[in-house]
Amino acid sequence: MAPEERKAVAAIKAAFDPLGIMNPGCLMHVAQKCAAVLR
């Protein structure tokens, strides 16, 4: 993953899952899709 992509994923993760309760694997998949769309 590119550094800016990693930042986007981290931001999305923080926005969707501030408490860290969601399945990280599922969330990463969604975050990567979002990051790909934003590119």
mmCIF entry with sequence, helices, sheets and N, C-alpha, C, O atoms, coordinates in Angstrom:
data_MODEL
# 
_entry.id   MODEL 
# 
_entity.id                         1 
_entity.type                       polymer 
_entity.pdbx_number_of_molecules   1 
# 
_entity_poly.entity_id                      1 
_entity_poly.type                           'polypeptide(L)' 
_entity_poly.nstd_linkage                   no 
_entity_poly.nstd_monomer                   no 
_entity_poly.pdbx_seq_one_letter_code       MAPEERKAVAAIKAAFDPLGIMNPGCLMHVAQKCAAVLR 
_entity_poly.pdbx_seq_one_letter_code_can   MAPEERKAVAAIKAAFDPLGIMNPGCLMHVAQKCAAVLR 
_entity_poly.pdbx_strand_id                 A 
# 
loop_
_entity_poly_seq.entity_id 
_entity_poly_seq.num 
_entity_poly_seq.mon_id 
_entity_poly_seq.hetero 
1 1  MET n 
1 2  ALA n 
1 3  PRO n 
1 4  GLU n 
1 5  GLU n 
1 6  ARG n 
1 7  LYS n 
1 8  ALA n 
1 9  VAL n 
1 10 ALA n 
1 11 ALA n 
1 12 ILE n 
1 13 LYS n 
1 14 ALA n 
1 15 ALA n 
1 16 PHE n 
1 17 ASP n 
1 18 PRO n 
1 19 LEU n 
1 20 GLY n 
1 21 ILE n 
1 22 MET n 
1 23 ASN n 
1 24 PRO n 
1 25 GLY n 
1 26 CYS n 
1 27 LEU n 
1 28 MET n 
1 29 HIS n 
1 30 VAL n 
1 31 ALA n 
1 32 GLN n 
1 33 LYS n 
1 34 CYS n 
1 35 ALA n 
1 36 ALA n 
1 37 VAL n 
1 38 LEU n 
1 39 ARG n 
# 
_struct_asym.id          A 
_struct_asym.entity_id   1 
# 
loop_
_struct_conf.conf_type_id 
_struct_conf.id 
_struct_conf.pdbx_PDB_helix_id 
_struct_conf.beg_label_comp_id 
_struct_conf.beg_label_asym_id 
_struct_conf.beg_label_seq_id 
_struct_conf.pdbx_beg_PDB_ins_code 
_struct_conf.end_label_comp_id 
_struct_conf.end_label_asym_id 
_struct_conf.end_label_seq_id 
_struct_conf.pdbx_end_PDB_ins_code 
_struct_conf.beg_auth_comp_id 
_struct_conf.beg_auth_asym_id 
_struct_conf.beg_auth_seq_id 
_struct_conf.end_auth_comp_id 
_struct_conf.end_auth_asym_id 
_struct_conf.end_auth_seq_id 
_struct_conf.pdbx_PDB_helix_class 
_struct_conf.details 
_struct_conf.pdbx_PDB_helix_length 
HELX_P HELX_P1 AA1 PRO A 3  ? PHE A 16 ? PRO A 3  PHE A 16 1 ? 14 
HELX_P HELX_P2 AA2 PRO A 24 ? LEU A 38 ? PRO A 24 LEU A 38 1 ? 15 
# 
_struct_conf_type.id          HELX_P 
_struct_conf_type.criteria    ? 
_struct_conf_type.reference   ? 
# 
loop_
_atom_site.group_PDB 
_atom_site.id 
_atom_site.type_symbol 
_atom_site.label_atom_id 
_atom_site.label_alt_id 
_atom_site.label_comp_id 
_atom_site.label_asym_id 
_atom_site.label_entity_id 
_atom_site.label_seq_id 
_atom_site.pdbx_PDB_ins_code 
_atom_site.Cartn_x 
_atom_site.Cartn_y 
_atom_site.Cartn_z 
_atom_site.occupancy 
_atom_site.B_iso_or_equiv 
_atom_site.pdbx_formal_charge 
_atom_site.auth_seq_id 
_atom_site.auth_comp_id 
_atom_site.auth_asym_id 
_atom_site.auth_atom_id 
_atom_site.pdbx_PDB_model_num 
ATOM 1   N N  . MET A 1 1  ? 0.843   -1.201 0.000  1.00 0.00 ? 1  MET A N  1 
ATOM 2   C CA . MET A 1 1  ? 0.000   0.000  0.000  1.00 0.00 ? 1  MET A CA 1 
ATOM 3   C C  . MET A 1 1  ? 0.878   1.251  0.000  1.00 0.00 ? 1  MET A C  1 
ATOM 4   O O  . MET A 1 1  ? 1.914   1.300  0.663  1.00 0.00 ? 1  MET A O  1 
ATOM 5   N N  . ALA A 1 2  ? 0.450   2.241  -0.744 1.00 0.00 ? 2  ALA A N  1 
ATOM 6   C CA . ALA A 1 2  ? 1.171   3.515  -0.765 1.00 0.00 ? 2  ALA A CA 1 
ATOM 7   C C  . ALA A 1 2  ? 0.944   4.248  0.558  1.00 0.00 ? 2  ALA A C  1 
ATOM 8   O O  . ALA A 1 2  ? -0.091  4.067  1.199  1.00 0.00 ? 2  ALA A O  1 
ATOM 9   N N  . PRO A 1 3  ? 1.912   5.078  0.968  1.00 0.00 ? 3  PRO A N  1 
ATOM 10  C CA . PRO A 1 3  ? 1.766   5.783  2.260  1.00 0.00 ? 3  PRO A CA 1 
ATOM 11  C C  . PRO A 1 3  ? 0.492   6.616  2.356  1.00 0.00 ? 3  PRO A C  1 
ATOM 12  O O  . PRO A 1 3  ? -0.154  6.641  3.404  1.00 0.00 ? 3  PRO A O  1 
ATOM 13  N N  . GLU A 1 4  ? 0.124   7.299  1.269  1.00 0.00 ? 4  GLU A N  1 
ATOM 14  C CA . GLU A 1 4  ? -1.095  8.120  1.321  1.00 0.00 ? 4  GLU A CA 1 
ATOM 15  C C  . GLU A 1 4  ? -2.336  7.239  1.396  1.00 0.00 ? 4  GLU A C  1 
ATOM 16  O O  . GLU A 1 4  ? -3.351  7.623  1.977  1.00 0.00 ? 4  GLU A O  1 
ATOM 17  N N  . GLU A 1 5  ? -2.240  6.060  0.804  1.00 0.00 ? 5  GLU A N  1 
ATOM 18  C CA . GLU A 1 5  ? -3.342  5.097  0.870  1.00 0.00 ? 5  GLU A CA 1 
ATOM 19  C C  . GLU A 1 5  ? -3.487  4.597  2.306  1.00 0.00 ? 5  GLU A C  1 
ATOM 20  O O  . GLU A 1 5  ? -4.596  4.454  2.821  1.00 0.00 ? 5  GLU A O  1 
ATOM 21  N N  . ARG A 1 6  ? -2.357  4.336  2.933  1.00 0.00 ? 6  ARG A N  1 
ATOM 22  C CA . ARG A 1 6  ? -2.349  3.870  4.316  1.00 0.00 ? 6  ARG A CA 1 
ATOM 23  C C  . ARG A 1 6  ? -2.991  4.921  5.222  1.00 0.00 ? 6  ARG A C  1 
ATOM 24  O O  . ARG A 1 6  ? -3.732  4.586  6.147  1.00 0.00 ? 6  ARG A O  1 
ATOM 25  N N  . LYS A 1 7  ? -2.699  6.200  4.945  1.00 0.00 ? 7  LYS A N  1 
ATOM 26  C CA . LYS A 1 7  ? -3.277  7.297  5.723  1.00 0.00 ? 7  LYS A CA 1 
ATOM 27  C C  . LYS A 1 7  ? -4.783  7.346  5.537  1.00 0.00 ? 7  LYS A C  1 
ATOM 28  O O  . LYS A 1 7  ? -5.532  7.548  6.493  1.00 0.00 ? 7  LYS A O  1 
ATOM 29  N N  . ALA A 1 8  ? -5.221  7.160  4.295  1.00 0.00 ? 8  ALA A N  1 
ATOM 30  C CA . ALA A 1 8  ? -6.655  7.177  3.997  1.00 0.00 ? 8  ALA A CA 1 
ATOM 31  C C  . ALA A 1 8  ? -7.346  6.029  4.719  1.00 0.00 ? 8  ALA A C  1 
ATOM 32  O O  . ALA A 1 8  ? -8.416  6.200  5.302  1.00 0.00 ? 8  ALA A O  1 
ATOM 33  N N  . VAL A 1 9  ? -6.717  4.851  4.672  1.00 0.00 ? 9  VAL A N  1 
ATOM 34  C CA . VAL A 1 9  ? -7.282  3.679  5.339  1.00 0.00 ? 9  VAL A CA 1 
ATOM 35  C C  . VAL A 1 9  ? -7.371  3.920  6.843  1.00 0.00 ? 9  VAL A C  1 
ATOM 36  O O  . VAL A 1 9  ? -8.374  3.584  7.472  1.00 0.00 ? 9  VAL A O  1 
ATOM 37  N N  . ALA A 1 10 ? -6.322  4.499  7.416  1.00 0.00 ? 10 ALA A N  1 
ATOM 38  C CA . ALA A 1 10 ? -6.311  4.780  8.855  1.00 0.00 ? 10 ALA A CA 1 
ATOM 39  C C  . ALA A 1 10 ? -7.416  5.773  9.219  1.00 0.00 ? 10 ALA A C  1 
ATOM 40  O O  . ALA A 1 10 ? -8.082  5.623  10.244 1.00 0.00 ? 10 ALA A O  1 
ATOM 41  N N  . ALA A 1 11 ? -7.604  6.789  8.370  1.00 0.00 ? 11 ALA A N  1 
ATOM 42  C CA . ALA A 1 11 ? -8.631  7.798  8.621  1.00 0.00 ? 11 ALA A CA 1 
ATOM 43  C C  . ALA A 1 11 ? -10.024 7.186  8.533  1.00 0.00 ? 11 ALA A C  1 
ATOM 44  O O  . ALA A 1 11 ? -10.897 7.473  9.353  1.00 0.00 ? 11 ALA A O  1 
ATOM 45  N N  . ILE A 1 12 ? -10.218 6.336  7.525  1.00 0.00 ? 12 ILE A N  1 
ATOM 46  C CA . ILE A 1 12 ? -11.516 5.667  7.349  1.00 0.00 ? 12 ILE A CA 1 
ATOM 47  C C  . ILE A 1 12 ? -11.782 4.751  8.537  1.00 0.00 ? 12 ILE A C  1 
ATOM 48  O O  . ILE A 1 12 ? -12.896 4.709  9.060  1.00 0.00 ? 12 ILE A O  1 
ATOM 49  N N  . LYS A 1 13 ? -10.751 4.018  8.961  1.00 0.00 ? 13 LYS A N  1 
ATOM 50  C CA . LYS A 1 13 ? -10.890 3.100  10.089 1.00 0.00 ? 13 LYS A CA 1 
ATOM 51  C C  . LYS A 1 13 ? -11.273 3.876  11.348 1.00 0.00 ? 13 LYS A C  1 
ATOM 52  O O  . LYS A 1 13 ? -12.151 3.456  12.102 1.00 0.00 ? 13 LYS A O  1 
ATOM 53  N N  . ALA A 1 14 ? -10.611 5.006  11.568 1.00 0.00 ? 14 ALA A N  1 
ATOM 54  C CA . ALA A 1 14 ? -10.895 5.826  12.745 1.00 0.00 ? 14 ALA A CA 1 
ATOM 55  C C  . ALA A 1 14 ? -12.318 6.377  12.693 1.00 0.00 ? 14 ALA A C  1 
ATOM 56  O O  . ALA A 1 14 ? -12.998 6.467  13.715 1.00 0.00 ? 14 ALA A O  1 
ATOM 57  N N  . ALA A 1 15 ? -12.760 6.746  11.484 1.00 0.00 ? 15 ALA A N  1 
ATOM 58  C CA . ALA A 1 15 ? -14.093 7.317  11.325 1.00 0.00 ? 15 ALA A CA 1 
ATOM 59  C C  . ALA A 1 15 ? -15.188 6.276  11.543 1.00 0.00 ? 15 ALA A C  1 
ATOM 60  O O  . ALA A 1 15 ? -16.196 6.540  12.199 1.00 0.00 ? 15 ALA A O  1 
ATOM 61  N N  . PHE A 1 16 ? -14.967 5.075  10.972 1.00 0.00 ? 16 PHE A N  1 
ATOM 62  C CA . PHE A 1 16 ? -15.994 4.037  11.050 1.00 0.00 ? 16 PHE A CA 1 
ATOM 63  C C  . PHE A 1 16 ? -15.948 3.246  12.344 1.00 0.00 ? 16 PHE A C  1 
ATOM 64  O O  . PHE A 1 16 ? -16.964 2.721  12.801 1.00 0.00 ? 16 PHE A O  1 
ATOM 65  N N  . ASP A 1 17 ? -14.764 3.165  12.931 1.00 0.00 ? 17 ASP A N  1 
ATOM 66  C CA . ASP A 1 17 ? -14.573 2.256  14.053 1.00 0.00 ? 17 ASP A CA 1 
ATOM 67  C C  . ASP A 1 17 ? -13.703 2.881  15.139 1.00 0.00 ? 17 ASP A C  1 
ATOM 68  O O  . ASP A 1 17 ? -12.623 2.366  15.429 1.00 0.00 ? 17 ASP A O  1 
ATOM 69  N N  . PRO A 1 18 ? -14.151 3.988  15.749 1.00 0.00 ? 18 PRO A N  1 
ATOM 70  C CA . PRO A 1 18 ? -13.314 4.675  16.740 1.00 0.00 ? 18 PRO A CA 1 
ATOM 71  C C  . PRO A 1 18 ? -12.976 3.814  17.953 1.00 0.00 ? 18 PRO A C  1 
ATOM 72  O O  . PRO A 1 18 ? -11.934 4.009  18.579 1.00 0.00 ? 18 PRO A O  1 
ATOM 73  N N  . LEU A 1 19 ? -13.843 2.868  18.289 1.00 0.00 ? 19 LEU A N  1 
ATOM 74  C CA . LEU A 1 19 ? -13.605 2.030  19.466 1.00 0.00 ? 19 LEU A CA 1 
ATOM 75  C C  . LEU A 1 19 ? -12.865 0.743  19.126 1.00 0.00 ? 19 LEU A C  1 
ATOM 76  O O  . LEU A 1 19 ? -12.493 -0.016 20.022 1.00 0.00 ? 19 LEU A O  1 
ATOM 77  N N  . GLY A 1 20 ? -12.650 0.493  17.842 1.00 0.00 ? 20 GLY A N  1 
ATOM 78  C CA . GLY A 1 20 ? -11.931 -0.710 17.438 1.00 0.00 ? 20 GLY A CA 1 
ATOM 79  C C  . GLY A 1 20 ? -12.730 -1.983 17.656 1.00 0.00 ? 20 GLY A C  1 
ATOM 80  O O  . GLY A 1 20 ? -12.150 -3.038 17.914 1.00 0.00 ? 20 GLY A O  1 
ATOM 81  N N  . ILE A 1 21 ? -14.081 -1.902 17.555 1.00 0.00 ? 21 ILE A N  1 
ATOM 82  C CA . ILE A 1 21 ? -14.909 -3.077 17.832 1.00 0.00 ? 21 ILE A CA 1 
ATOM 83  C C  . ILE A 1 21 ? -15.263 -3.881 16.586 1.00 0.00 ? 21 ILE A C  1 
ATOM 84  O O  . ILE A 1 21 ? -15.679 -5.036 16.679 1.00 0.00 ? 21 ILE A O  1 
ATOM 85  N N  . MET A 1 22 ? -15.092 -3.253 15.404 1.00 0.00 ? 22 MET A N  1 
ATOM 86  C CA . MET A 1 22 ? -15.440 -3.976 14.181 1.00 0.00 ? 22 MET A CA 1 
ATOM 87  C C  . MET A 1 22 ? -14.342 -4.965 13.808 1.00 0.00 ? 22 MET A C  1 
ATOM 88  O O  . MET A 1 22 ? -13.199 -4.844 14.250 1.00 0.00 ? 22 MET A O  1 
ATOM 89  N N  . ASN A 1 23 ? -14.711 -5.944 12.986 1.00 0.00 ? 23 ASN A N  1 
ATOM 90  C CA . ASN A 1 23 ? -13.749 -6.922 12.491 1.00 0.00 ? 23 ASN A CA 1 
ATOM 91  C C  . ASN A 1 23 ? -12.710 -6.189 11.648 1.00 0.00 ? 23 ASN A C  1 
ATOM 92  O O  . ASN A 1 23 ? -13.062 -5.603 10.624 1.00 0.00 ? 23 ASN A O  1 
ATOM 93  N N  . PRO A 1 24 ? -11.434 -6.207 12.055 1.00 0.00 ? 24 PRO A N  1 
ATOM 94  C CA . PRO A 1 24 ? -10.427 -5.438 11.325 1.00 0.00 ? 24 PRO A CA 1 
ATOM 95  C C  . PRO A 1 24 ? -10.237 -5.899 9.883  1.00 0.00 ? 24 PRO A C  1 
ATOM 96  O O  . PRO A 1 24 ? -9.974  -5.081 9.001  1.00 0.00 ? 24 PRO A O  1 
ATOM 97  N N  . GLY A 1 25 ? -10.368 -7.198 9.637  1.00 0.00 ? 25 GLY A N  1 
ATOM 98  C CA . GLY A 1 25 ? -10.213 -7.717 8.277  1.00 0.00 ? 25 GLY A CA 1 
ATOM 99  C C  . GLY A 1 25 ? -11.274 -7.158 7.348  1.00 0.00 ? 25 GLY A C  1 
ATOM 100 O O  . GLY A 1 25 ? -10.976 -6.717 6.238  1.00 0.00 ? 25 GLY A O  1 
ATOM 101 N N  . CYS A 1 26 ? -12.519 -7.179 7.816  1.00 0.00 ? 26 CYS A N  1 
ATOM 102 C CA . CYS A 1 26 ? -13.649 -6.673 7.032  1.00 0.00 ? 26 CYS A CA 1 
ATOM 103 C C  . CYS A 1 26 ? -13.491 -5.172 6.821  1.00 0.00 ? 26 CYS A C  1 
ATOM 104 O O  . CYS A 1 26 ? -13.713 -4.667 5.721  1.00 0.00 ? 26 CYS A O  1 
ATOM 105 N N  . LEU A 1 27 ? -13.109 -4.470 7.867  1.00 0.00 ? 27 LEU A N  1 
ATOM 106 C CA . LEU A 1 27 ? -12.956 -3.025 7.795  1.00 0.00 ? 27 LEU A CA 1 
ATOM 107 C C  . LEU A 1 27 ? -11.836 -2.636 6.839  1.00 0.00 ? 27 LEU A C  1 
ATOM 108 O O  . LEU A 1 27 ? -11.966 -1.672 6.085  1.00 0.00 ? 27 LEU A O  1 
ATOM 109 N N  . MET A 1 28 ? -10.731 -3.388 6.870  1.00 0.00 ? 28 MET A N  1 
ATOM 110 C CA . MET A 1 28 ? -9.611  -3.107 5.969  1.00 0.00 ? 28 MET A CA 1 
ATOM 111 C C  . MET A 1 28 ? -10.053 -3.230 4.525  1.00 0.00 ? 28 MET A C  1 
ATOM 112 O O  . MET A 1 28 ? -9.671  -2.427 3.674  1.00 0.00 ? 28 MET A O  1 
ATOM 113 N N  . HIS A 1 29 ? -10.868 -4.249 4.256  1.00 0.00 ? 29 HIS A N  1 
ATOM 114 C CA . HIS A 1 29 ? -11.361 -4.476 2.899  1.00 0.00 ? 29 HIS A CA 1 
ATOM 115 C C  . HIS A 1 29 ? -12.177 -3.272 2.427  1.00 0.00 ? 29 HIS A C  1 
ATOM 116 O O  . HIS A 1 29 ? -11.992 -2.782 1.313  1.00 0.00 ? 29 HIS A O  1 
ATOM 117 N N  . VAL A 1 30 ? -13.073 -2.809 3.281  1.00 0.00 ? 30 VAL A N  1 
ATOM 118 C CA . VAL A 1 30 ? -13.910 -1.649 2.955  1.00 0.00 ? 30 VAL A CA 1 
ATOM 119 C C  . VAL A 1 30 ? -13.044 -0.402 2.795  1.00 0.00 ? 30 VAL A C  1 
ATOM 120 O O  . VAL A 1 30 ? -13.236 0.380  1.864  1.00 0.00 ? 30 VAL A O  1 
ATOM 121 N N  . ALA A 1 31 ? -12.093 -0.223 3.705  1.00 0.00 ? 31 ALA A N  1 
ATOM 122 C CA . ALA A 1 31 ? -11.223 0.956  3.670  1.00 0.00 ? 31 ALA A CA 1 
ATOM 123 C C  . ALA A 1 31 ? -10.376 0.983  2.406  1.00 0.00 ? 31 ALA A C  1 
ATOM 124 O O  . ALA A 1 31 ? -10.166 2.043  1.816  1.00 0.00 ? 31 ALA A O  1 
ATOM 125 N N  . GLN A 1 32 ? -9.887  -0.187 1.987  1.00 0.00 ? 32 GLN A N  1 
ATOM 126 C CA . GLN A 1 32 ? -9.083  -0.256 0.767  1.00 0.00 ? 32 GLN A CA 1 
ATOM 127 C C  . GLN A 1 32 ? -9.922  0.092  -0.449 1.00 0.00 ? 32 GLN A C  1 
ATOM 128 O O  . GLN A 1 32 ? -9.448  0.760  -1.367 1.00 0.00 ? 32 GLN A O  1 
ATOM 129 N N  . LYS A 1 33 ? -11.182 -0.366 -0.456 1.00 0.00 ? 33 LYS A N  1 
ATOM 130 C CA . LYS A 1 33 ? -12.096 -0.027 -1.556 1.00 0.00 ? 33 LYS A CA 1 
ATOM 131 C C  . LYS A 1 33 ? -12.294 1.483  -1.608 1.00 0.00 ? 33 LYS A C  1 
ATOM 132 O O  . LYS A 1 33 ? -12.242 2.084  -2.681 1.00 0.00 ? 33 LYS A O  1 
ATOM 133 N N  . CYS A 1 34 ? -12.523 2.096  -0.445 1.00 0.00 ? 34 CYS A N  1 
ATOM 134 C CA . CYS A 1 34 ? -12.723 3.544  -0.372 1.00 0.00 ? 34 CYS A CA 1 
ATOM 135 C C  . CYS A 1 34 ? -11.474 4.274  -0.845 1.00 0.00 ? 34 CYS A C  1 
ATOM 136 O O  . CYS A 1 34 ? -11.565 5.239  -1.604 1.00 0.00 ? 34 CYS A O  1 
ATOM 137 N N  . ALA A 1 35 ? -10.313 3.817  -0.400 1.00 0.00 ? 35 ALA A N  1 
ATOM 138 C CA . ALA A 1 35 ? -9.052  4.448  -0.787 1.00 0.00 ? 35 ALA A CA 1 
ATOM 139 C C  . ALA A 1 35 ? -8.846  4.341  -2.293 1.00 0.00 ? 35 ALA A C  1 
ATOM 140 O O  . ALA A 1 35 ? -8.349  5.275  -2.922 1.00 0.00 ? 35 ALA A O  1 
ATOM 141 N N  . ALA A 1 36 ? -9.225  3.209  -2.868 1.00 0.00 ? 36 ALA A N  1 
ATOM 142 C CA . ALA A 1 36 ? -9.082  3.007  -4.312 1.00 0.00 ? 36 ALA A CA 1 
ATOM 143 C C  . ALA A 1 36 ? -10.002 3.952  -5.078 1.00 0.00 ? 36 ALA A C  1 
ATOM 144 O O  . ALA A 1 36 ? -9.628  4.481  -6.125 1.00 0.00 ? 36 ALA A O  1 
ATOM 145 N N  . VAL A 1 37 ? -11.203 4.158  -4.551 1.00 0.00 ? 37 VAL A N  1 
ATOM 146 C CA . VAL A 1 37 ? -12.171 5.049  -5.198 1.00 0.00 ? 37 VAL A CA 1 
ATOM 147 C C  . VAL A 1 37 ? -11.682 6.501  -5.123 1.00 0.00 ? 37 VAL A C  1 
ATOM 148 O O  . VAL A 1 37 ? -11.844 7.267  -6.073 1.00 0.00 ? 37 VAL A O  1 
ATOM 149 N N  . LEU A 1 38 ? -11.089 6.866  -3.997 1.00 0.00 ? 38 LEU A N  1 
ATOM 150 C CA . LEU A 1 38 ? -10.624 8.242  -3.791 1.00 0.00 ? 38 LEU A CA 1 
ATOM 151 C C  . LEU A 1 38 ? -9.411  8.584  -4.648 1.00 0.00 ? 38 LEU A C  1 
ATOM 152 O O  . LEU A 1 38 ? -9.127  9.759  -4.881 1.00 0.00 ? 38 LEU A O  1 
ATOM 153 N N  . ARG A 1 39 ? -8.696  7.569  -5.116 1.00 0.00 ? 39 ARG A N  1 
ATOM 154 C CA . ARG A 1 39 ? -7.489  7.801  -5.889 1.00 0.00 ? 39 ARG A CA 1 
ATOM 155 C C  . ARG A 1 39 ? -7.775  8.533  -7.177 1.00 0.00 ? 39 ARG A C  1 
ATOM 156 O O  . ARG A 1 39 ? -6.856  8.808  -7.948 1.00 0.00 ? 39 ARG A O  1 
# 
